[in-house]
Amino acid sequence: MRVLERLESRRRHWQELEQLCVRLEGGSRKVPAAHVSRFAGLYRSACADLALADAYQLPPATIQYLHQLVGRAHNQLYRYESSRASGWYREVFVDVPQRLFADGCLRLAFAIFWGVFLLCLFLAWRDADFAAQVVGKESLMSLEQQFSFSYRPQADMQAGMAGFYIWHNPTIGLRCFAFGMLAGIGGLYETVFNASALGAEFGFMIHSPNADNFYHFVTAHGPFELTAIVLLAAAGMRLGFSLIDTHGYSRADSVYRAAQRSVPVMAVGVVLFLLAAGIEAFVSPSSAPYSVKAGVAIVSIVMMLFYIIVLGYPGRREQRK
């Protein structure tokens, strides 16, 4: 009798689970997280109730009802789990590109970085003294010495090099991100600093006797790595600017909203750093002809343009509403 009383006391939970099943069977996919958690808990409890009903041979009508209820809940639970895969697909290939395309901070960071980079490259190409003023003569001498010979690592060393690049290279991007949180001004400074230094080095090396070794090494992984720096700088600037322009929200809420928009930008930047590290370890120092390395760079650029512009373009109008 105690088992029967216990099961009867749980009848309202069965009815609640049945109502959730009806809602999910009606095609409602946007279910709050709290309801999903509640649904999972009710499903587990119903399974336990069914086991008790079978063990104590309760009335067949009760057992049949619980069998049907557990079956319906099982189908909806696994339908929901399978839908998560499509949800991830939409997030990665639809939502994130649209956010990147419509991100004003990202556009600002791209314009500043590439504008300063190309300007300094041109000025350093015209006048080597300009490069020395930007990065210092000792840095330029070290750079020339570093590429005074063509380095070809052994195969067993390349995996270790990839690990080193994965650890070392993102520090530049993380520094841009961290400085960006200083009211956004720090991010602007760090972006200009890195763009001017890199542009000056690229321009200086054009006239260097070691130019072939330098450009053989940097061409393949350069697009991914430089773009990753810009992405993390933009993410930091958005957080920093949210402290100044809160759009009417409290500063805590403003930062929280900015963080939600910055996370996809950071995630894409991290992925690009990982891709750049792999290319830098296995392709950049290889003996492959320059045409192959240039081809890798072109493919990398096309991939990024396709992801941000082609996939992101349809969402522009929605983001502006």
N, C-alpha and C positions, 0 to 999 in steps of 0.2 A: 504493500500500500504506500510506503514511503516513496518508492520509485515512481509509482503512478502519480502521487501528489506532486513530486518534483517535476515530472514531465508536464503535468497540467499547469503548473505555475510558470512554465516556460512557453506556454502557448502564445503569449503576446510577442515573444521574441521571434517565434516562427512567423507570425503575421507581419512583423516588421521586415523580416528577411524576404517574405513573399512580396511585399510592397516594393522593396528595392529591386527584386528580380523583374517585376513588372516595369519599373522605370527603365532599367537597363535593356530589357527586351524591346522597349519602345524606341530604341535607337539613340537614347541620350548618352553621349560620350563625355560631355563636359560635366562630370560628377565631381563635387568638391572632395578634396583629399580626406577630410574627416569622414565623409560618407563611405568612401572606399575602404578606409580602415575599419569602420563599423561593419560594413558588409563582410569583410574577411573574418572578423570576430564572430559574427552571427553564423557564418558558414561553418566554422570550426565547432561551435557549440551545437549546431544542428546535427553535425556528423556524430558527436558524442551522444546526443539524445537518441539518434537512430540506433547506435550500438546498444544502448541500454534497453530500448524498446524491443530489439531483437532478442537480447539475452533473457529478458523477463517475459517474453511471449505476451506482449500487450495486445490489445484488440487489433485485428488485421487492418481495420480502417486507419488507425493511427500510424501503423507501420507503413502502409501504402502511401499515406500523405507525406510522411517524412522522407520516404524514398523519392517521391516526385519532387519535393522541395529541395532536397540535397542535390538531385540531378540538375534541376534548373539552376541552382546557385553555382554548381560546378561548371556548367556550360558558360555562364556569364563571367565567372572569375577568370577562366582561361581565355575567353574571348577578350576580356579586358587586358590580360597579360600580353596576348598576341598583338593587340592594338598599340601597345607601348612601342613596338618596333617601328610601326609606321609613324608614331609620334616622334621618335628620335629622328627618323628620316626627314620629316617635315621641319623639325627644329634645325637640323644641320644644313639642309639643302634649300630651305625656303625662308625660314624666319631669320636665321643668322645673316645670310647674304643681304636680305632686305634691310636689316638693322645697320649693317656695315655701309651699304649704299647711301642710306639716309643720315649717317652720322656726321654732323657738322664738325665735331672735333677731329674726326679722322681726316676729313677734307682739309682742314686747317693744317694738321700735322703733315700731311702729304705735300701740300703746297709749300710750307716752310722748309721741310727737309730737302725735297728735290730742287727747289729754287736755290737754296743756299749751296747745296752740293754741286749743282751744275755751274753756278757762278764762281765758286772757289776753284773748281776744276779748270774752268777757262782761264781764270786769273793766274793760277799756278802754272798752267801750260804756257802762258805768255811770259811769265816772270818767275823764275825759280826762287827769287828772294821773297816773293809773297808767301810761298809754301813754308819757307824757313821762319817767317814771322808768325805764321799760324800755328805750326806744330813744333818748331824749334829745329835747329841744325842737327843736334844729336839724334833726335827721333828720325830725321830723314836719313842720316848716315846708318843708323841701325836698320832702317827699312831696306836700304840698298844692300847692306851686308846680308840681311836675311834672305834676299832673293838673288844673291850673287852666284848661286848654283841651282840647278834643277834637282829638287829633292824627290826621290822615289822611295817611299817607305816599303818595307817588306810586308807581305800579306798578313803575317801574324801580328803586325803592329797596328794594322788599320782599325781593328775593333777597339783597341785601346785609345786610338786617336779620336774615334767617334765619341767614346765616352768622355774624353777630355773636352771636346768641342761642345757636347751637350751640357757639360757643367760650366764651361767658361763663357761661351758666347752669350747666353741669355743674361749674364750679369749686366751687360750694356743696356739691354732692353729693360731689365728690372730697375736699373738706376734711373732711366728715363721715366718709368712708371712712378717710382718713389718720389722723384723730384716734382713730377706733375701734380702730386697731391698738395704741394705747397702753393695753394691758391691758383694753381695752373701756371704761374709765372716760372716756377722752377722747371716745369716740363718744357716750356718754350725755350728757356735758356739751354737746357740739356740737349734738346733737339737741334738747336742752332749750333751748339758746340760740336756735337758729333758730325753733323752734316758738313761743317766747315773743315774739320780735321780730315775726314775721309775724302772730301772733294779735293783738298789741297794735296793729299798724298796721291790720289789717282792722277791728278794733273801733273804733279812733279815726276811721277814715274814714266810718263809718256816719253820724256827725253832721256831717261836713264838707260845705260847700256844693259841693264837687267830687266828692261821693260817686258821682254817676251816671257821670262820666268814669272814675273809678277802677274801679268794678265792671264797667263795660262792657269795660274792658281786661283785667282779671285773670280774669274768670269762665271764659272758654272754655279757656284753657291751664292754669289753676290745678290741676285734678285730676291731670293727667299730671306736671306739674313737681313738685308737692308730694310725690306718691307716689314719684317717682324719688329725691328727697332721702332719703326714709325707707328705700328699698331699699338705697342705697349706705351709709347709716349702719348698717343691719343687717349688711351684708356685712363692714364694717370691725369691728364689734363681735364678730362670730363669730371673726375672726382674733385679735382682742385677747384674748377670753375663752379661746381655745385655748392661750394661753401660761400661763394660771393653772390651768385645769382640763384636764389632758391625758388624762384617762380611762385612765391607765395606760401611755400611749405616751410615748416620748421627746418633748421639746418640738419637735424638728424634724419628727417624724412627725405630731405633733398639729397643727402649723401646716399641714403638707401636706394632711392630711385636711380641715381647716377650709377651706383654699383651694379644694379641689375642690367643696365645698358652697357656697362664696361666689361662685364664678364665674358660675353661672346667675343668681343674684340681681343681680350687677353688670350682667350682659348685659341683663336685662330693664330695669334702671334706665337704662342708656344708651339703649335703644330708646325709653323713655318721654321722656327728655330730647330726643331728636331729634323725636319727634312733637310735644312741647310747643313746640319752637322753630319748627316749621312753622306751628302754629296761632297762636303769638304774633306771627309776622311777617305772616301773610296774613288771619287771621280776627279776632284781638283788636283791631287798630286800624282795622278796616274800618267802614263805615257801616251794616252789617247791624243790624237791630233786636236788642234785648237778648234777645228770645225765641229768636232763632237761636243766639246765643252760649250762652245757657243750655242750649239743646238739644244743642249740641256738648259741653258739660260733662257733661250727663246721659248721653249716648252714651259718652263717655270712661269715666265711672264704671262703667257697665254692662259695658263691654268688660273692664275690669280685674277686676271681680267675677266675671265669667264665666270669665276665664282662670285666676284664682287659686283660686276657690272651686268653681265647677262642674267645671272640668277637673281641678282638684287634689284634690277630695274623695274620689274612689274610691281614691286611693293612700294615704289616711291610715292605714288598718289595716296596709298593707305597711310603711310607714315606721316603725311602732311595734314591729314584730317584732324 
